[in-house]
Amino acid sequence: MPYIENTKTSIRSPLARARGTGSARGGTHHWWLQRLTSVALIPLVLWLLSCIDCLVNPDYQQTIMWLSNPFVAIVMLLFIVFGFYHAALGMQVVFEDYVHNKLWKAGLLVLSHLAFFTMAVASIFALMVINFKIDPLQMI
């Protein structure tokens, strides 16, 4: 009779027992990052919602003046970084859970990460242009 491992002491699959490998232990890191960014976004979103009240119908100059405030710029920078990173983490989970074709999954992950990175860089660049009073047309 073949040896059968006690199922009460081991939850590893037969293939994992044969290979001697286990979990990659990467899921908890991703889970914690998503939770930390969501907690960081709570006060940032509340701050942004409280400021939107002042900017219901602003003109261009009012918006530029508001974003030129150093405190506003720093908080907006934090919102951009945490928001886009949290969105990228969330989309990664969606693609990993619901896209079953490995090629499509890899392509969508790369495209989504590139898209979120590009949007974050463009947002930060726009914030820098406003705060440092740079003329982007002279940069060309």
N, C-alpha and C positions, 0 to 999 in steps of 0.2 A: 504494500500500500504506500503511495507517495506521501511525502511529508507535507502537511498543510499547516501554514503558519497560523497562530492564534489570532483571530480577527479582532479580539478585544484589545490586544496590545499594539496592533499595527493597522494603520489606515492607508498605507502605501499600496499603490497598484502593483500587480505582478511585474510589469515592465520596469517600474521604478526600483523594485527590489532586485531585479536582475541586473540593472545598470548601476545600482548603488547611488542613484541620484535622487534628489528631492526637489523641493520648491526652489525657484530662482530667487525668491524673497524680494522681488521688485515691486510687487503689488501694494505692499503697505506704504512704501515711500510715495508712490503715486497717490494713494488714498489720502495720506497725511498732507501732501502738498495741495491737493484739491480742497481739503477742509480748511487749511490755513489761509489759502487765498480767499475762500468764501467768507471766513471770519473777518479778514482784513477789508473785504469789500463792503461789509455791513455799514461801518461808520462813513466810509467814503461815499457810498450811494446815498445815505441819509444827508450828508453834507451837500452833495450835488443836488438832491431834491430840494433842500432848503434854499439853495442858491438859484435854482431855476425860477423860483417865485419872483426874483428881481429881474430876471431876463426873459419874461414872457414875450414882450414885443420890443426887443432891443434893436437899436440900429447897429451898424457895423462898428462904429467908433466906441460905443458903450461896451460891446463885447471885447474889443481889443483892449480897452482900458481895464476891464475886469480881469482878463487873462494876463495882463501885464503886472498885476499885483504879485509880488514874490510868494506870498503865502498861498494864494490861489494857484499859482503855477506849480508849486511843489506838490500840493494836494492833488492837482489834476494829473501831474506826472505819476504819482503813486496810483491813482485811479486807472490810468492808461496801462501801466505795467501789470498791476494785479488783475485788471479786467481782461486784458488780452491773454495773459498767461492762464488764467482760470478758464477762459473760453477754449483755449487750445487743449488743455487737459480734459475738459468735458467732451469735446469733439473726438479726442483720441479714444475715450472710453466708448463712445457711441460706435465709432468705426470698428473697434476691436470686438465689441459685443454683437453687432448686427451685420457686419459685412463678412461673409464666410469665404469668399474667394481671396486667396492670399495675395494675388497680384493687384486686385482692386483695392484691397485693404492697405497694402503698402503704398500704392499710388495716392489714395485719398489721404493717408496720414501725412505723406510728404507735402502734398498740395495744401492741406489745411494748415500745417505748421508754417509753411512758406507764406501763406496768405495772412495768417495772424501776425507773423513776424513783420511782414511788409506793412500791414496796417498800423502796428505799434510804432515802427520806425517813422512812418509818415506822420503820425500824430505827434510824436515827440519832436520831430523836425519842425512841424508847424508851431508847436509851443515854443521852441527855441527861436524861431524866426520872429515871433511876436515879442518875446521877452528881451531878446538881444537887439531888436529893431534892425534886423538884417533885411536887405532887399534881395529876395531870392533870384530876381532877374539879373542882378549883377554877379551872381555866383556862376553863371553859365559861361 
